[in-house]
Amino acid sequence: MKKQIWLERLAYLCLFLFLISLAITITINFRPLYWFDVHYLNILDATTVSQDVLHKNYGMLLDFLNNPFNHTLALPDFPMSAAGAGHFYDVKKLFLLNYAVMILTALPSIWLIIRFWKKRQQWRLIRPFQWGMLMPIFFGFLMAIGFDRFFVTFHEIFFSNDDWLFDPRTDPIINVLPESFFMHCFILFFILIELFFFAFYLWGKRSLKKRPV
């Protein structure tokens, strides 16, 4: 009995981690957001390359970050310092770690969902996801009251060096990756998390209506 309880708790954790890593995966690969920001943030004004060339280089950067077998970062239209390249290698490690988490937590998450569905116990998802929905609101509030501080703290937590402090003279790529773009990425991520958590909360609530009296 105790073993079963701990298995369910572990599966709950896996489900949360899977949804978080899924939201991250969608966010970091959602290229339309960058295409939108190119116009919305007037990013082309900060560079001499054309829109098509910018799109091509951004795609090459994402391909490098996503592909575990691509070990060479080379953007034809954006020269890069050793520190700048080093930061993107660190980012690549985080990308691959996120994918590993998503893959490893997928099966336990599916197991828990099927288990609750077969036993008609979806209602057990209500309370955990009620609490879970507070997380994006909390971090969203921190971001809203000071994104600069939030952004710096994020880098201090996930990176052990200052390579992320790009110099536009040696790493012009930073000119086309403004802080506002990353703010929009965080907003998209928090929206996705909130939607995922709300979907499971709603699934649990609706199951209560179908339970026999």
N, C-alpha and C positions, 0 to 999 in steps of 0.2 A: 504493500500500500504506500509506504513512504517513498519507495523507488518510483512508483507511478506519479506521485505528487511532484517529485523533483524533476522527472522527465517532462511533465507538463510545464513547470516553471521555466525549464531550460528552453522548451519549445516556444513559450511566450516571448522570452528574450530574443530568440532567433527570429520570430515573426517581426518584432520591432526593428531589429537590426536589418532584416531583409527589406522592409519597407523604407527605412532610412537610406540604405545603400541603393535601392531602386530609384528613389527620388534624386539622389546624387547623380546616378548614371544618366537619368533623363536630362537633368540640368546641364551637366558638363558636355553633353552631346547635342544639345538643342541649338543647332546652328542658326535657325531663324531668329533667335533672340539677338545674336550678334549682328545679323543682317539688318535687323530693325534698329539696333543701336548705332550702326554705322551712319544712318540718316538722322536718327533722333538726337544723337550726341555730336553730330557733325564731325565724326572721326576723320573723315577724308581731309579736313582742314589741317589736321596735325601731321599729315604725311604727304609725300610727293608722288606716291604710287596711285594707280587707278583703282577703282572699286573692284574690278575683276582680278587684278593682281593681289589686292588685299584679301579677297575671298580665297584665292588660291593659297596664299601663305598661311592664312588662318586654318585652312583645311589640312595643310601639311603639318602644322603644329599639333592639331588634334590627332592626326594619324600617328605622329610620334608618341604622343602621350598615351594613346590607347593600345598601341601595338607592342606587346612584350618582346617581339623579335626585332623591333627597330631600335637599334642602339645608337643611331647617328642623327643628331639634330642639325639640319642644314636648311635654313630658309634663304632662298636665293636673293630676295630683295630686302632682307633685314640682317645686317651684320650683327654679331653677338659676341660679347666678352666671355671669358671663361667663367666668371661669376654668374652672368646671366644664363649661360647654358647649364651651369651647375644647378641653378634654381629649378629650371625646367626638368632636369633629371630627378630632382627631389619631388617635384609635382607628379612626375610619371610614377614614382614609387607609391604615392598616395592613390593615384588612379588605379593601379594594379591591386593595391591592398583593398580598395573599395570593391573591385570586381571579385576578389577572392572571398570577401565577407558575404557578398550577395550570393555567390555560388554555394558556399558552405552552409548558409542558413536557409536555402531554398527548400530542401527536402524536409527538414524539421518543421518548417512553416506550413508546408503542404500537409504534412502528417497531422498537425494540430487542427488545421481547418477542416480536413476530412473527418477527423475524430469528432469534432464538435457538431459537424453537419449530420453525421450518421446517428449521433446520440441526441440530436435536436437540442444541443446545449450552446447554441450561438449566443445566448443571453449572457454567458460567462465572459464574453468579450466586451460587454458594455462598460464596466467599471475601469478596466485597464486602459481602454482607449479614451474614456472620459478624461482620465488623468493625462494620457498621452497628448491629447489635444491642447493641453496647457503649455506644452514645451515650445511649439512654434510661436505661440503668443508671447511667451516670456522672452525668447531670444529675439523675436521680431521687435519687441518693445525696446530691448537693449540696443538693437540696431537703429531704431528710429530716433532715439535720443542722442545718438552720437556714432554715426557709421565709421568715422575716422578711427576712433578708439576701438570700436568693435573689429575693424579690419586689421589693425595693428595687433590686437590681442590674439586674433585668429592665427596670424603668422607666427607670433611668439610661441603659441602652443604647438603648432604643427611643424615648425621649422627650427632647426638648431643653429642657424647662422643668419647673417644679414644679406644673403645673396638676393633676396627678394626686393631689396632697395635698389632698383635699377637706376642707372645714370643714362638719361636720354641721349647723351653724346656718344656713349659706347654701345648702348642697347636701345636703338630707336623703336624696337618692338613695343616698348612701354607706352609710346605715344599713341599707339592704336589699341591699347588695352587699358583704357582709363578706369579709375576707381569706380566711377558711376556704373560702368558695365558690370563689374563684380557685385555691386550693390543690387543690380537687377537680377543677377544670378542667384544671390541669396534670397531675394524676394520670391523668385520662382520656386526655389527649393522649399521654402517655408509654406508656400501655397500648396505644393504637391504633398508635403507631409500632412498638412491639415486635411486635405481632401482624402488621402489614403486612410488616415485615422478615423475620419468622420464616416467613411464608407463602412469600415468594420463596426463602428459604434452603431450605425444605422442598421446594419445587417443583424446585429444582436437585438436591437429594439424591435425590429419587425418580426423576429422569430418569436417574441413574447406574445404577439397578437395571434400567432398561429398555434400557440400551445393550447391543448384541450383544457377546458375548464373543469 
